Amino acid sequence: MTKIIKTVILGVVCTAFSALPLLAQTGNGGPSGAHYNLNIIGVEQGTNLPSLDNSNRHTIFVALNQALDTHSDIWLTQGAFQVCDGNAFDAAHDCTGAVIKPQGAVFQLPCNTEIPTDVGCVEGTVQAEYEVWVRELGTPGGTGTITLCAFDETAGEVVCNVDPNVVMLSRNRGRPTFRNVTDQLTVLHDTSQGNVSLFVNDFHDWVWQYSNQGLRLVQLRFYVED
């Protein structure tokens, strides 16, 4: 790994997840209580990374500087919170080790019952009631977006959230603080079936499209309610 990658990793705190009720907010703007941490690290295109699949890491590596019309793919699969493949530059492996896409990282998470939708979680599948919070870390500077998309079989096309249902990222000066992005990252809005939850029937190829213009570290936290 390059010096840049080593420096970022040393600054990342990986907190294991356990399901506890949400408590009061902390000084960084986020809830207190146990949570699952996911750290998305921007690195230069062409950085020599290992495959990063079949592991229990809490980090995903994406491209650092991209044109506005390009992005890194973080493919989503259903199950307990886990990084299946932390390398967005090579083939995407799910948590069984199977290749599911020619390129991208893979993150596993439950369908979310926190927000009511027109089409909710499929009965009998892995689901939980949780919130997702985000903050930008690292050196000030850099912007980006995270957009939830999926292939809508009824419409016959890929559909994506649009503003204001896109996570807008910017590392400004001052103390980084968390904000709630549950709706933007776990609900697909205004589809042929209305607002739909993750992994519902008639939708597949769920993905977070991460467009990055210089953000070195973005942290997501997942808080599950009893």
Buried (B, 14 or more C-beta within 10 A) or exposed (E): BEEBBEEBBEEBEEEEBEBBEBEEEEEEBBBBBBBBBBBBBBBEEEBEBEEBBEBEBBBBBBBBEBEEEEBBBBBBBBBEBBBBBBBBBBBBBBBEEEEBBEEBBBBBBBBBBBBEBEBBBBEEEBBBBBBBBBBBBBEEBBBBBBBBBBBBEEEEEEBBBEEEBBBBBEBEEEEBBBEBBBBBBBBBBEBBBEBBBBBBEBBEBBBBBBBBBBBBBBBBBBBBBE
